[in-house]
Amino acid sequence: MMVFDDTAKRKIRFQTRRGLLELDLVFGRFMEQEFEQLSNQELAEFAEILEFQDQELLALINGHVHTAKTHLLPMLEKIRQAGGTGSAV
């Protein structure tokens, strides 16, 4: 498992800046509330979530589509809760 140092965390922070205002708002709240408490495993999952394209990512967070990557579901729920989008799972 990867260990996330300060440089890796800065890279993740930068990747949360997206092309959609809705994602910026959700990620902004998530970063304020949850980011510093994430374990290395959770950081790896969050980094994997950030690999999705903006439209698909927004649909995942809003619960309009589901992913076959079931290991990401707890992190998606954590993002929803922090972002104020509620549970859609």
VOSE-321992 format. One record per residue: residue number from 1; residue in three letters; chain; x, y, z of N, C-alpha, C in turn. Coordinates in Angstrom, 2 decimals. Layout:
# residues N
<pt seq="NUM" type="ALA" mol="A" n_c1="X" n_c2="Y" n_c3="Z" ca_c1="X" ca_c2="Y" ca_c3="Z" c_c1="X" c_c2="Y" c_c3="Z"/>
...
***
This chain:
# residues 89
<pt seq="1" type="MET" mol="A" n_c1="0.85" n_c2="-1.18" n_c3="0.00" ca_c1="0.00" ca_c2="0.00" ca_c3="0.00" c_c1="0.89" c_c2="1.24" c_c3="0.00"/>
<pt seq="2" type="MET" mol="A" n_c1="0.46" n_c2="2.21" n_c3="-0.76" ca_c1="1.20" ca_c2="3.46" ca_c3="-0.86" c_c1="1.03" c_c2="4.27" c_c3="0.42"/>
<pt seq="3" type="VAL" mol="A" n_c1="2.11" n_c2="4.90" n_c3="0.84" ca_c1="2.07" ca_c2="5.83" ca_c3="1.96" c_c1="2.06" c_c2="7.24" c_c3="1.37"/>
<pt seq="4" type="PHE" mol="A" n_c1="1.10" n_c2="8.02" n_c3="1.78" ca_c1="0.91" ca_c2="9.36" ca_c3="1.22" c_c1="1.64" c_c2="10.39" c_c3="2.06"/>
<pt seq="5" type="ASP" mol="A" n_c1="2.71" n_c2="10.94" n_c3="1.50" ca_c1="3.45" ca_c2="11.99" ca_c3="2.18" c_c1="2.83" c_c2="13.35" c_c3="1.81"/>
<pt seq="6" type="ASP" mol="A" n_c1="3.43" n_c2="14.42" n_c3="2.29" ca_c1="2.88" ca_c2="15.75" ca_c3="2.03" c_c1="2.81" c_c2="16.08" c_c3="0.54"/>
<pt seq="7" type="THR" mol="A" n_c1="3.80" n_c2="15.64" n_c3="-0.22" ca_c1="3.80" ca_c2="15.90" ca_c3="-1.65" c_c1="2.64" c_c2="15.19" c_c3="-2.33"/>
<pt seq="8" type="ALA" mol="A" n_c1="2.42" n_c2="13.94" n_c3="-1.98" ca_c1="1.31" ca_c2="13.18" ca_c3="-2.57" c_c1="-0.03" c_c2="13.80" c_c3="-2.18"/>
<pt seq="9" type="LYS" mol="A" n_c1="-0.14" n_c2="14.26" n_c3="-0.95" ca_c1="-1.38" ca_c2="14.90" ca_c3="-0.51" c_c1="-1.62" c_c2="16.21" c_c3="-1.25"/>
<pt seq="10" type="ARG" mol="A" n_c1="-0.56" n_c2="16.97" n_c3="-1.51" ca_c1="-0.70" ca_c2="18.21" ca_c3="-2.28" c_c1="-1.18" c_c2="17.91" c_c3="-3.69"/>
<pt seq="11" type="LYS" mol="A" n_c1="-0.68" n_c2="16.83" n_c3="-4.27" ca_c1="-1.11" ca_c2="16.43" ca_c3="-5.61" c_c1="-2.60" c_c2="16.10" c_c3="-5.61"/>
<pt seq="12" type="ILE" mol="A" n_c1="-3.06" n_c2="15.38" n_c3="-4.60" ca_c1="-4.48" ca_c2="15.05" ca_c3="-4.50" c_c1="-5.30" c_c2="16.33" c_c3="-4.34"/>
<pt seq="13" type="ARG" mol="A" n_c1="-4.85" n_c2="17.23" n_c3="-3.49" ca_c1="-5.56" ca_c2="18.51" ca_c3="-3.31" c_c1="-5.72" c_c2="19.23" c_c3="-4.65"/>
<pt seq="14" type="PHE" mol="A" n_c1="-4.64" n_c2="19.26" n_c3="-5.43" ca_c1="-4.69" ca_c2="19.92" ca_c3="-6.74" c_c1="-5.69" c_c2="19.23" c_c3="-7.66"/>
<pt seq="15" type="GLN" mol="A" n_c1="-5.75" n_c2="17.90" n_c3="-7.61" ca_c1="-6.65" ca_c2="17.15" ca_c3="-8.49" c_c1="-8.12" c_c2="17.35" c_c3="-8.14"/>
<pt seq="16" type="THR" mol="A" n_c1="-8.41" n_c2="17.86" n_c3="-6.96" ca_c1="-9.82" ca_c2="18.12" ca_c3="-6.61" c_c1="-10.35" c_c2="19.37" c_c3="-7.30"/>
<pt seq="17" type="ARG" mol="A" n_c1="-9.49" n_c2="20.15" n_c3="-7.89" ca_c1="-9.93" ca_c2="21.32" ca_c3="-8.66" c_c1="-10.41" c_c2="20.82" c_c3="-10.01"/>
<pt seq="18" type="ARG" mol="A" n_c1="-11.71" n_c2="20.88" n_c3="-10.21" ca_c1="-12.31" ca_c2="20.28" ca_c3="-11.40" c_c1="-12.89" c_c2="21.33" c_c3="-12.31"/>
<pt seq="19" type="GLY" mol="A" n_c1="-13.41" n_c2="20.88" n_c3="-13.44" ca_c1="-14.01" ca_c2="21.78" ca_c3="-14.41" c_c1="-15.47" c_c2="22.08" c_c3="-14.15"/>
<pt seq="20" type="LEU" mol="A" n_c1="-16.07" n_c2="21.43" n_c3="-13.16" ca_c1="-17.48" ca_c2="21.65" ca_c3="-12.84" c_c1="-17.61" c_c2="22.29" c_c3="-11.47"/>
<pt seq="21" type="LEU" mol="A" n_c1="-18.37" n_c2="23.36" n_c3="-11.41" ca_c1="-18.59" ca_c2="24.05" ca_c3="-10.15" c_c1="-19.16" c_c2="23.12" c_c3="-9.09"/>
<pt seq="22" type="GLU" mol="A" n_c1="-20.08" n_c2="22.24" n_c3="-9.49" ca_c1="-20.71" ca_c2="21.31" ca_c3="-8.53" c_c1="-19.66" c_c2="20.44" c_c3="-7.86"/>
<pt seq="23" type="LEU" mol="A" n_c1="-18.70" n_c2="19.95" n_c3="-8.63" ca_c1="-17.63" ca_c2="19.12" ca_c3="-8.06" c_c1="-16.73" c_c2="19.95" c_c3="-7.16"/>
<pt seq="24" type="ASP" mol="A" n_c1="-16.42" n_c2="21.16" n_c3="-7.58" ca_c1="-15.59" ca_c2="22.03" ca_c3="-6.75" c_c1="-16.24" c_c2="22.27" c_c3="-5.39"/>
<pt seq="25" type="LEU" mol="A" n_c1="-17.54" n_c2="22.47" n_c3="-5.37" ca_c1="-18.25" ca_c2="22.70" ca_c3="-4.11" c_c1="-18.23" c_c2="21.46" c_c3="-3.22"/>
<pt seq="26" type="VAL" mol="A" n_c1="-18.54" n_c2="20.31" n_c3="-3.80" ca_c1="-18.56" ca_c2="19.06" ca_c3="-3.04" c_c1="-17.17" c_c2="18.75" c_c3="-2.50"/>
<pt seq="27" type="PHE" mol="A" n_c1="-16.17" n_c2="18.83" n_c3="-3.38" ca_c1="-14.81" ca_c2="18.51" ca_c3="-2.94" c_c1="-14.28" c_c2="19.54" c_c3="-1.95"/>
<pt seq="28" type="GLY" mol="A" n_c1="-14.67" n_c2="20.79" n_c3="-2.11" ca_c1="-14.24" ca_c2="21.81" ca_c3="-1.15" c_c1="-14.70" c_c2="21.47" c_c3="0.26"/>
<pt seq="29" type="ARG" mol="A" n_c1="-15.97" n_c2="21.10" n_c3="0.39" ca_c1="-16.49" ca_c2="20.71" ca_c3="1.72" c_c1="-15.81" c_c2="19.44" c_c3="2.23"/>
<pt seq="30" type="PHE" mol="A" n_c1="-15.64" n_c2="18.47" n_c3="1.34" ca_c1="-15.00" ca_c2="17.22" ca_c3="1.72" c_c1="-13.57" c_c2="17.47" c_c3="2.20"/>
<pt seq="31" type="MET" mol="A" n_c1="-12.85" n_c2="18.28" n_c3="1.49" ca_c1="-11.46" ca_c2="18.55" ca_c3="1.85" c_c1="-11.38" c_c2="19.25" c_c3="3.21"/>
<pt seq="32" type="GLU" mol="A" n_c1="-12.29" n_c2="20.17" n_c3="3.46" ca_c1="-12.30" ca_c2="20.87" ca_c3="4.74" c_c1="-12.64" c_c2="19.94" c_c3="5.90"/>
<pt seq="33" type="GLN" mol="A" n_c1="-13.60" n_c2="19.06" n_c3="5.69" ca_c1="-14.13" ca_c2="18.24" ca_c3="6.78" c_c1="-13.40" c_c2="16.92" c_c3="6.98"/>
<pt seq="34" type="GLU" mol="A" n_c1="-12.95" n_c2="16.28" n_c3="5.92" ca_c1="-12.50" ca_c2="14.90" ca_c3="6.01" c_c1="-11.06" c_c2="14.62" c_c3="5.62"/>
<pt seq="35" type="PHE" mol="A" n_c1="-10.50" n_c2="15.39" n_c3="4.73" ca_c1="-9.24" ca_c2="15.02" ca_c3="4.08" c_c1="-8.13" c_c2="14.70" c_c3="5.06"/>
<pt seq="36" type="GLU" mol="A" n_c1="-7.92" n_c2="15.52" n_c3="6.04" ca_c1="-6.78" ca_c2="15.33" ca_c3="6.96" c_c1="-6.92" c_c2="14.07" c_c3="7.82"/>
<pt seq="37" type="GLN" mol="A" n_c1="-8.12" n_c2="13.53" n_c3="7.95" ca_c1="-8.32" ca_c2="12.34" ca_c3="8.77" c_c1="-8.28" c_c2="11.04" c_c3="7.97"/>
<pt seq="38" type="LEU" mol="A" n_c1="-8.12" n_c2="11.12" n_c3="6.65" ca_c1="-8.15" ca_c2="9.92" ca_c3="5.83" c_c1="-6.92" c_c2="9.05" c_c3="6.05"/>
<pt seq="39" type="SER" mol="A" n_c1="-7.14" n_c2="7.75" n_c3="6.10" ca_c1="-6.04" ca_c2="6.79" ca_c3="6.19" c_c1="-5.37" c_c2="6.68" c_c3="4.83"/>
<pt seq="40" type="ASN" mol="A" n_c1="-4.23" n_c2="6.01" n_c3="4.78" ca_c1="-3.55" ca_c2="5.80" ca_c3="3.50" c_c1="-4.43" c_c2="5.00" c_c3="2.54"/>
<pt seq="41" type="GLN" mol="A" n_c1="-5.16" n_c2="4.03" n_c3="3.05" ca_c1="-6.08" ca_c2="3.25" ca_c3="2.21" c_c1="-7.18" c_c2="4.15" c_c3="1.63"/>
<pt seq="42" type="GLU" mol="A" n_c1="-7.74" n_c2="5.00" n_c3="2.48" ca_c1="-8.78" ca_c2="5.92" ca_c3="2.02" c_c1="-8.22" c_c2="6.94" c_c3="1.02"/>
<pt seq="43" type="LEU" mol="A" n_c1="-7.00" n_c2="7.39" n_c3="1.25" ca_c1="-6.38" ca_c2="8.32" ca_c3="0.30" c_c1="-6.18" c_c2="7.65" c_c3="-1.06"/>
<pt seq="44" type="ALA" mol="A" n_c1="-5.80" n_c2="6.38" n_c3="-1.06" ca_c1="-5.64" ca_c2="5.64" ca_c3="-2.31" c_c1="-6.98" c_c2="5.53" c_c3="-3.04"/>
<pt seq="45" type="GLU" mol="A" n_c1="-8.04" n_c2="5.25" n_c3="-2.29" ca_c1="-9.38" ca_c2="5.17" ca_c3="-2.89" c_c1="-9.83" c_c2="6.52" c_c3="-3.42"/>
<pt seq="46" type="PHE" mol="A" n_c1="-9.57" n_c2="7.56" n_c3="-2.67" ca_c1="-9.94" ca_c2="8.91" ca_c3="-3.10" c_c1="-9.18" c_c2="9.28" c_c3="-4.37"/>
<pt seq="47" type="ALA" mol="A" n_c1="-7.89" n_c2="8.98" n_c3="-4.43" ca_c1="-7.10" ca_c2="9.24" ca_c3="-5.63" c_c1="-7.66" c_c2="8.48" c_c3="-6.82"/>
<pt seq="48" type="GLU" mol="A" n_c1="-8.12" n_c2="7.25" n_c3="-6.59" ca_c1="-8.71" ca_c2="6.46" ca_c3="-7.68" c_c1="-10.02" c_c2="7.09" c_c3="-8.15"/>
<pt seq="49" type="ILE" mol="A" n_c1="-10.80" n_c2="7.59" n_c3="-7.23" ca_c1="-12.05" ca_c2="8.27" ca_c3="-7.59" c_c1="-11.77" c_c2="9.50" c_c3="-8.44"/>
<pt seq="50" type="LEU" mol="A" n_c1="-10.70" n_c2="10.21" n_c3="-8.12" ca_c1="-10.37" ca_c2="11.43" ca_c3="-8.87" c_c1="-9.92" c_c2="11.14" c_c3="-10.30"/>
<pt seq="51" type="GLU" mol="A" n_c1="-9.69" n_c2="9.88" n_c3="-10.64" ca_c1="-9.33" ca_c2="9.51" ca_c3="-12.00" c_c1="-10.53" c_c2="9.51" c_c3="-12.95"/>
<pt seq="52" type="PHE" mol="A" n_c1="-11.74" n_c2="9.49" n_c3="-12.42" ca_c1="-12.93" ca_c2="9.53" ca_c3="-13.27" c_c1="-13.03" c_c2="10.90" c_c3="-13.94"/>
<pt seq="53" type="GLN" mol="A" n_c1="-13.61" n_c2="10.92" n_c3="-15.12" ca_c1="-13.89" ca_c2="12.17" ca_c3="-15.83" c_c1="-14.97" c_c2="12.93" c_c3="-15.06"/>
<pt seq="54" type="ASP" mol="A" n_c1="-14.99" n_c2="14.25" n_c3="-15.21" ca_c1="-15.89" ca_c2="15.10" ca_c3="-14.42" c_c1="-17.36" c_c2="14.67" c_c3="-14.48"/>
<pt seq="55" type="GLN" mol="A" n_c1="-17.89" n_c2="14.47" n_c3="-15.67" ca_c1="-19.32" ca_c2="14.15" ca_c3="-15.79" c_c1="-19.65" c_c2="12.82" c_c3="-15.10"/>
<pt seq="56" type="GLU" mol="A" n_c1="-18.81" n_c2="11.82" n_c3="-15.32" ca_c1="-19.04" ca_c2="10.52" ca_c3="-14.68" c_c1="-18.87" c_c2="10.62" c_c3="-13.17"/>
<pt seq="57" type="LEU" mol="A" n_c1="-17.89" n_c2="11.38" n_c3="-12.74" ca_c1="-17.66" ca_c2="11.57" ca_c3="-11.31" c_c1="-18.84" c_c2="12.25" c_c3="-10.64"/>
<pt seq="58" type="LEU" mol="A" n_c1="-19.37" n_c2="13.29" n_c3="-11.26" ca_c1="-20.54" ca_c2="13.97" ca_c3="-10.70" c_c1="-21.73" c_c2="13.01" c_c3="-10.63"/>
<pt seq="59" type="ALA" mol="A" n_c1="-21.93" n_c2="12.22" n_c3="-11.66" ca_c1="-23.03" ca_c2="11.25" ca_c3="-11.66" c_c1="-22.83" c_c2="10.19" c_c3="-10.57"/>
<pt seq="60" type="LEU" mol="A" n_c1="-21.60" n_c2="9.77" n_c3="-10.34" ca_c1="-21.32" ca_c2="8.81" ca_c3="-9.26" c_c1="-21.63" c_c2="9.42" c_c3="-7.89"/>
<pt seq="61" type="ILE" mol="A" n_c1="-21.17" n_c2="10.64" n_c3="-7.69" ca_c1="-21.37" ca_c2="11.30" ca_c3="-6.40" c_c1="-22.85" c_c2="11.57" c_c3="-6.16"/>
<pt seq="62" type="ASN" mol="A" n_c1="-23.57" n_c2="11.94" n_c3="-7.21" ca_c1="-25.00" ca_c2="12.20" ca_c3="-7.07" c_c1="-25.83" c_c2="10.93" c_c3="-7.02"/>
<pt seq="63" type="GLY" mol="A" n_c1="-25.21" n_c2="9.79" n_c3="-7.31" ca_c1="-25.93" ca_c2="8.52" ca_c3="-7.26" c_c1="-26.73" c_c2="8.22" c_c3="-8.51"/>
<pt seq="64" type="HIS" mol="A" n_c1="-26.48" n_c2="8.93" n_c3="-9.59" ca_c1="-27.21" ca_c2="8.71" ca_c3="-10.84" c_c1="-26.69" c_c2="7.50" c_c3="-11.59"/>
<pt seq="65" type="VAL" mol="A" n_c1="-25.42" n_c2="7.16" n_c3="-11.37" ca_c1="-24.83" ca_c2="5.96" ca_c3="-11.93" c_c1="-24.08" c_c2="5.24" c_c3="-10.81"/>
<pt seq="66" type="HIS" mol="A" n_c1="-23.80" n_c2="3.98" n_c3="-11.03" ca_c1="-23.07" ca_c2="3.19" ca_c3="-10.04" c_c1="-21.81" c_c2="2.65" c_c3="-10.67"/>
<pt seq="67" type="THR" mol="A" n_c1="-20.85" n_c2="2.32" n_c3="-9.85" ca_c1="-19.59" ca_c2="1.79" ca_c3="-10.34" c_c1="-19.46" c_c2="0.31" c_c3="-9.97"/>
<pt seq="68" type="ALA" mol="A" n_c1="-18.79" n_c2="-0.41" n_c3="-10.82" ca_c1="-18.49" ca_c2="-1.82" ca_c3="-10.53" c_c1="-17.34" c_c2="-1.93" c_c3="-9.53"/>
<pt seq="69" type="LYS" mol="A" n_c1="-16.67" n_c2="-0.82" n_c3="-9.28" ca_c1="-15.55" ca_c2="-0.80" ca_c3="-8.33" c_c1="-16.12" c_c2="-0.63" c_c3="-6.92"/>
<pt seq="70" type="THR" mol="A" n_c1="-16.64" n_c2="-1.72" n_c3="-6.39" ca_c1="-17.36" ca_c2="-1.68" ca_c3="-5.11" c_c1="-16.48" c_c2="-1.23" c_c3="-3.95"/>
<pt seq="71" type="HIS" mol="A" n_c1="-15.18" n_c2="-1.39" n_c3="-4.06" ca_c1="-14.29" ca_c2="-0.94" ca_c3="-2.98" c_c1="-14.31" c_c2="0.58" c_c3="-2.83"/>
<pt seq="72" type="LEU" mol="A" n_c1="-14.83" n_c2="1.30" n_c3="-3.82" ca_c1="-14.90" ca_c2="2.76" ca_c3="-3.76" c_c1="-16.19" c_c2="3.27" c_c3="-3.13"/>
<pt seq="73" type="LEU" mol="A" n_c1="-17.16" n_c2="2.39" n_c3="-2.93" ca_c1="-18.47" ca_c2="2.83" ca_c3="-2.43" c_c1="-18.40" c_c2="3.53" c_c3="-1.07"/>
<pt seq="74" type="PRO" mol="A" n_c1="-17.65" n_c2="3.00" n_c3="-0.09" ca_c1="-17.58" ca_c2="3.73" ca_c3="1.20" c_c1="-17.00" c_c2="5.14" c_c3="1.05"/>
<pt seq="75" type="MET" mol="A" n_c1="-16.00" n_c2="5.30" n_c3="0.20" ca_c1="-15.41" ca_c2="6.63" ca_c3="0.01" c_c1="-16.38" c_c2="7.55" c_c3="-0.72"/>
<pt seq="76" type="LEU" mol="A" n_c1="-17.10" n_c2="7.03" n_c3="-1.71" ca_c1="-18.11" ca_c2="7.84" ca_c3="-2.38" c_c1="-19.17" c_c2="8.31" c_c3="-1.39"/>
<pt seq="77" type="GLU" mol="A" n_c1="-19.56" n_c2="7.44" n_c3="-0.50" ca_c1="-20.55" ca_c2="7.82" ca_c3="0.52" c_c1="-19.99" c_c2="8.89" c_c3="1.45"/>
<pt seq="78" type="LYS" mol="A" n_c1="-18.73" n_c2="8.78" n_c3="1.81" ca_c1="-18.09" ca_c2="9.77" ca_c3="2.67" c_c1="-18.06" c_c2="11.13" c_c3="1.97"/>
<pt seq="79" type="ILE" mol="A" n_c1="-17.78" n_c2="11.14" n_c3="0.67" ca_c1="-17.77" ca_c2="12.38" ca_c3="-0.11" c_c1="-19.18" c_c2="12.97" c_c3="-0.15"/>
<pt seq="80" type="ARG" mol="A" n_c1="-20.18" n_c2="12.11" n_c3="-0.38" ca_c1="-21.58" ca_c2="12.58" ca_c3="-0.41" c_c1="-21.96" c_c2="13.23" c_c3="0.91"/>
<pt seq="81" type="GLN" mol="A" n_c1="-21.65" n_c2="12.57" n_c3="2.00" ca_c1="-22.02" ca_c2="13.08" ca_c3="3.32" c_c1="-21.36" c_c2="14.42" c_c3="3.61"/>
<pt seq="82" type="ALA" mol="A" n_c1="-20.08" n_c2="14.53" n_c3="3.33" ca_c1="-19.36" ca_c2="15.79" ca_c3="3.58" c_c1="-19.82" c_c2="16.88" c_c3="2.63"/>
<pt seq="83" type="GLY" mol="A" n_c1="-20.15" n_c2="16.48" n_c3="1.40" ca_c1="-20.55" ca_c2="17.46" ca_c3="0.39" c_c1="-21.98" c_c2="17.88" c_c3="0.48"/>
<pt seq="84" type="GLY" mol="A" n_c1="-22.74" n_c2="17.24" n_c3="1.37" ca_c1="-24.13" ca_c2="17.61" ca_c3="1.54" c_c1="-25.06" c_c2="17.08" c_c3="0.47"/>
<pt seq="85" type="THR" mol="A" n_c1="-24.61" n_c2="16.06" n_c3="-0.29" ca_c1="-25.46" ca_c2="15.53" ca_c3="-1.35" c_c1="-26.31" c_c2="14.37" c_c3="-0.85"/>
<pt seq="86" type="GLY" mol="A" n_c1="-26.10" n_c2="13.93" n_c3="0.38" ca_c1="-26.93" ca_c2="12.84" ca_c3="0.93" c_c1="-26.57" c_c2="11.50" c_c3="0.35"/>
<pt seq="87" type="SER" mol="A" n_c1="-27.19" n_c2="10.48" n_c3="0.85" ca_c1="-26.92" ca_c2="9.12" ca_c3="0.42" c_c1="-27.77" c_c2="8.74" c_c3="-0.78"/>
<pt seq="88" type="ALA" mol="A" n_c1="-27.12" n_c2="8.12" n_c3="-1.74" ca_c1="-27.84" ca_c2="7.66" ca_c3="-2.91" c_c1="-27.53" c_c2="6.21" c_c3="-3.21"/>
<pt seq="89" type="VAL" mol="A" n_c1="-26.83" n_c2="5.56" n_c3="-2.31" ca_c1="-26.43" ca_c2="4.16" ca_c3="-2.52" c_c1="-27.55" c_c2="3.26" c_c3="-2.10"/>
***
